[in-house]
Amino acid sequence: MKQNLQFKASQHLSLTPQLQQSIKLLQMSSVELNQELEILIQQNPLIEIFEEDEEENKNTSIISQEETSFEILNHQEHQEAIYDHEINWSDEYTKDNYAESADYQEPVSQTLKQYLEDIFHLIPISEKDQAIISLLIDSINEDGYLEESLDYFLASIPKEYEVSMEEIESLLKLLQKQAPPGIGARDLIECLTLQLESKEETPIHLLSIKVIKNHLNLLAARDFMRLKKILGCEDEALRDVQKVIKSLNPKPGNIFSTIESHHFIQHEVNVKKVKTKWQVSLNEQAIPKLRLNHIYRDLIKNSQNDITHHLSSQIQEAKWIVKNIQQRFITILKVSEAIMRHQKDFLDHGESMMKPLILREIAEEVGLHESTISRVTSNKYINTPRGIYELKFFFGSSIDSASGNELASTAIRAKIKEVIKQEDPKKPLSDNEIVLLLKKQDINIARRTVAKYREILNIAPTNLRKIL
């Protein structure tokens, strides 16, 4: 068979290093961008971040931009709703929660394990007991719970130590007594009981312990009628019991956590009203202030060609970084302006007036690809008079109303929040009742859609929203 050589022409997209970097920087959040810049500056000494108050760079910004405005109406309303979920434990627990415990001491940025080990190094117990206590401490997780069963410890300890189950149980009780209340519990019921037993004994506390040990499921299900019948108490006493239990910490070990759990958000864009117009502008504090290191800059000016040639690649890389960061913020501003033009009713009246909006509409308006709009709106935030929102929040599919107008799914969810906020908490609305109320507002949606949106909003079902 005769062989021959053939050439086939084809096209493919080749991303240059500069374009790859531009895409990478664009999809980063503000926090990630600052972290990436620290790495880039370490790798390239020609770049440095300067402070705004430096004499040489007064009134200097990486981006020169003018605010963009568009006409709007004057009416503004701020709406917010908080809904209970099941028992609805308190969101914040601090070291002060344990101030009543005489054995509790300030952990001073210690981990839970370090704190417990320090306690038992000061307690005069035998070497064998110290070893068992150490095993127990090692098994306590970050929430404060003992992860292994006592049978596990009994099987793990060599038989020559002649340790009984009674000894392990006794040492666990010692650990629970010395530790902040609730630490070392094997389950939620024991954790809450330990916390209440550490407090002054009152009739309400005794009643609360009874509920925790035997009827916590009924309290979580808001089955108040059955609870009152079982406990033989009235509404006021049950309300006090509910208040006491909600004040307890279901994860007592969290007060020792050394890892910052909060997600810090820095907004890239501001929108504010000036007279009768909204003005959209970049948040200058979020924009890195970059320049060429003056030492290297002077060196390049006064150097021979061979030195300049040696630094040329780093010079080019520095220029790319500055240009790509400039382009990142220019793109974010351009997209934000377009989004706010579409969502003026949100700025005027709140989430319930959100308009349907898809990525393609903004992409066509600003002349960018949908994928670019997706990158720009993810993890980028805008500061509005109604709060700080991720840019992606302003996009949503449309639902036809009975009047023929299109409503955004975000607006529907906001209306569901409004309806539930106004309900009688003693007789909360069912999903079917919410459907009927929305229908009166010319919004026709199915019960399953209400249920789905309610779950997205983290709103509990009817029986769990009921209060005494």
Secondary structure, DSSP 8 states (H G I E B T S, - for coil): ----------------HHHHHHHHHHHS-HHHHHHHHHHHHHH-TTEEE--TT-GGGTT--S-----EEEE--S-----------TT---S---GGGGTT-TT----TT--HHHHHHHHHHSS---HHHHHHHHHHHHTB-TTSBB-S-HHHHHHHS-GGG---HHHHHHHHHHHHHHSSTTTTBSSHHHHHHHHHHTS---HHHHHHHHHHHH-HHHHHTT-HHHHHHHHT--HHHHHHHHHHHHTS-S-GGGGG--S--------SEEEEEETTEEEEEE-GGGS--EEE-HHHHHHHHHS-HHHHHHHHHHHHHHHHHHHHHHHHHHHHHHHHHHHHHHTHHHHHH-GGG---B-HHHHHHHHT--HHHHHHHHTT-EEEETTEEEEGGGG-B-EEE-TTS-EEEHHHHHHHHHHHHHTS-TTS---HHHHHHHHHTTT----HHHHHHHHHHTT---HHHH---
